[in-house]
Amino acid sequence: MRHLTVALTMFALVAGASLVSAEETKSGLQKGETIGAFYVTKLAGAEEDGVKVGKNLCYRCKNGARPQVVVFTRSSDKAVVDLIKQLDAAIPKNEDKQLRAFVNYLGDEKASAKADAEKLAKTSEATNVPFVLPNEFENGPEDYGINPKAEVTIILAKGGKVEANFAASSAKDLKVDAVIADLSKILN
């Protein structure tokens, strides 16, 4: 009987840990919510978008109601680089639908987040995706609800409303194929 009690206790602890882990990856605005304005400083990328490096602006506002992918990351993991490369390729392929994307680099220290974002821009070799540092660089805009334990949060929006959300506590767990597949939700 004692072994059964110990086994059940262990199961409850493991199951509880799994629920906490799943909860930790919920991050950012959810389907149906409105994406609000927030300010960022452009650091690199998208040289043809009319925004100079160093300019502080609202990219979400610049993109208006167009379909857009808003990436918040604290990581330069291979999965993040792969995502950016695929988004970079999707933008010119969907120019008729005016697809836009921008990458917000988050971090505890402004200088290191800026340096990491610039490095990610070089590593990804993206030409159509701007890399930015949000004014609220630690966790992104407060009203977006970015989970500080999520390394990556991705919001797909159209018409100012969230159509899909992806988050990963570890960038290694990011489902890049699922994100790219869900672009159809904002391109139709």
N, C-alpha and C positions, 0 to 999 in steps of 0.2 A: 504494500500500500504506500509505503514511504517513497519507493522508486517512482510510482505513478504520480504522486504529488510533486516530486522534484521535476519529473518530465513535463507535467502540465505547467508548472511555474516557468520552466525554461522556454516552453512553447509560447507562453503569454509574453515573456520578455522579448523574444525574437519577433513575434507578430507585432508587438507594440513598437519595436524599433523600426520595422518595415513601414508602419503607418507614419511614424515621425519622418522617416526618410522621404516618403512620397509627399508628405505635406511640405517639406523643405523646398521642393522643386516647384511649388506653386509660386509664380512670380509675375508681376506686371498686370496690366489691364486685361480683362477677360472678354470673351466674345460678347458683342453687343454694346460694350462700353464705348464712350466717346474718347478719342485721343485729344488731349489738350495741348496747348502751346507750351513750349519750354525753350530756353535759350542755351545755345552751345557756341563754342569757338571752333571754326574750321581749322584743322591741323594739316590735312593732306587729302589727296585724291580728287577725282572729278574736276579736273582742271577746266573743262568746258562748261561747267554749270553756272558760270557768271559770278561765283562767290570767291573772293580772294582769301588765301590762307591768312589767318589771324582775325578775320571778321567774326564778330559776335552777332548771331542771328537766330531766328527760329526756323530750322529746316522743316519741321513738321508744318509750319505755316506756309513756307515757300512751296512745299509740295501740295498744299491745299487738299482737295478732295480726291486727288489722284490715288491710284493704288500704290501703297508704299509698305516697305519692310523696314521696321525700326529695330535695330540690333543693339542690345546693351550687353557688353562683355567685360569681364575682368581677366580674360585669358587670351593668349595667342596660340592656343593648342591647334594641332593639325586640323581638327574638325572645324574650328572657327575659320581657319584659312580656307578650307575646302568650301564652306558655306559662302564666304565672301567671293571666292572665285566664281562659284555658280551664280550668285546674284549679279555679279559684274557682267557675266555672259548673258544673263536673262534680260538685262535692261535694254540693250540695243535690239534684241530679238523682239521685244515687246514695246518698242517706241510708239507704235500706233495706239497702244493702250496707256502710254505715258507712265509706265512702271518706274518707281523711284525706290531707292534704299539709302540708308545712312547708318554708319556704325558709330555708336557712342561708347567710348572707352571709360570704364569706371575704375576707381582706385582710392586707396586711403590717403595718398599724397598726390597733390596736383602735378608736381614736376615729374614724378615717376609714371603717373597715368598718361601724361602727355608724351613722354618718351616711348612708353609701350605702344601707344596708339600709332605714333609715327613709324615705329619698327614694324608693326602689324601691316600698315599700309604698304611698306616696301616689300615685306615678305609675300603678301597676297598679290602684288603687282596689279591691283585693281585700278582701272582707269575711269570707271563710271560711278564708283561709290565713294562718297565723301566720308572721311574719318574725322570725328569731332570729339571734343571734350565738353560735356554738359557743365553749365555753371554750377549745378549741384552734382559735382563729380564723384562724390562718395557712393551714392546709391541712386543717382538719376533724379528726375523730378519727383517730388514728394507725392503728388497725386497720381503717379503711375504705379505706385506700390511695388517697386522692384525689391525682391527679397535679397537682403544682404548676403545670404548663404548661397544664392544662385550665381554660378559663374557666367551663365549665359541666359538671357531672356530675349525672346524674339516676338515681336508683335507684327502681324499682317493686318493691314487696315485698308479700307476703301470707303470713300465718302465720309471720312472722319470717324468711322466706326470700326472697332476690332472685329475681324472675321476669324482669326485664329491666333493662338498664343502657344509658344513653346518655351520651356524652361528646363535647365539642367543644373543640378548642384555641382556637377563636374562637367567641364567642356568635353571630356572624353566620352560622355554619355549622350551627347547631342545627336539627335536623329536628323542629320542633314537631308537625307532623301525624303523624309516626311515633310520637312519645311518646304523643300522645292516642289514636292507634289501638291502641297496646299496653296501654292501660288495661284492655281486655277480658281481658288475661292475669291481672289481679289482681281483677277484678270477678266472675268466674265461680266 
